[in-house]
Amino acid sequence: MNAMAPLDPRGNVRRVLIGTPCMDGRPEARYVASLTQTIRLCLAQGVDVCDVLMCYDAILPNLRNSLVRIAVENRFDDLIMID
């Protein structure tokens, strides 16, 4: 772990969920490349990062609600939702 890793108020490594609702299951290639770079940077800084692509629902609020549920149930410190 990086000595400068960002810590949450409890002194633990920050856990971040990057959630993307994706109705048709086909994320844009430039977005996937950017997401990959973001994950690499987070890991290099000692941030525990996870990405989730929620797909195959035409009702975006359902996908967003599922992402929030995942973040809460798995005790992530932050949810970054990118649509």
N, C-alpha and C positions, 0 to 999 in steps of 0.2 A: 504494500500500500504506500502511496505517496505520502511523504511527511507533511505535505501541505494539504492533505485531503480535507474537503469541506465536511464539517461535523454538524450534526443536528444539535438541538439544545440538550439532549441527553448524552452528548459526547460520542455518538455513534456515527459511522459513515452514512452520509446522506443517500437515501434510496429514492430513485426517480423513475417514474413510469412515463414513457412517451407513448401516448395513445393516438391512433389514427383511425377514424371511421372511414371505411372504404366500401361504398355500396356494392360495386361490381367485382371486388376482389382483384382489381388491376391498378395498383398504385403507379403513379407517373415515375418513369425511370430517373428523372432528375431528383425527384423527392427521395427515392430509395438511396441514391448516391449520397445525397446530403445527410440523410439519416445515418448511413454507415459512417460518415466522417464525424458526425456528432457523437455517436456511440464511442468511437475510438478516442475522441478528445476527452469525453467523460471518464472512460476507463483509465486513461493516462493520468487524470487528476484524482483518481481514487474514488470517483462517484460510482455507486452501484446503480447501473442503469439497465432498464428492461424496455423493450419495445413491443407493442401489441398492435396488430392491424385487425380491427373488427370489420368483418365483411359480410356481404350477402343479406342485407336488409335494406329495403328502399326507404325506411323511415329512420332518418338520421338521429333523431332524439333517442330511439331505442339503442342504437350503436353507442352513442355518447353515454347513456345511462349504464350500459354494460361496462364501459371503460372505467367509469367512476366506481362501480361496484368492485371491479377487480382491484383498483387502487386501494379502496378502503379495506376490503377483506384481506389483502396481502400487506397491509400496513406500510404502504409507500409514504414517504415524507412529502413528495410532490407529484402532481400529475400535470404533464404538459400535453395538452390536446391540440393536435394539428390536423385541421381538415382542409 
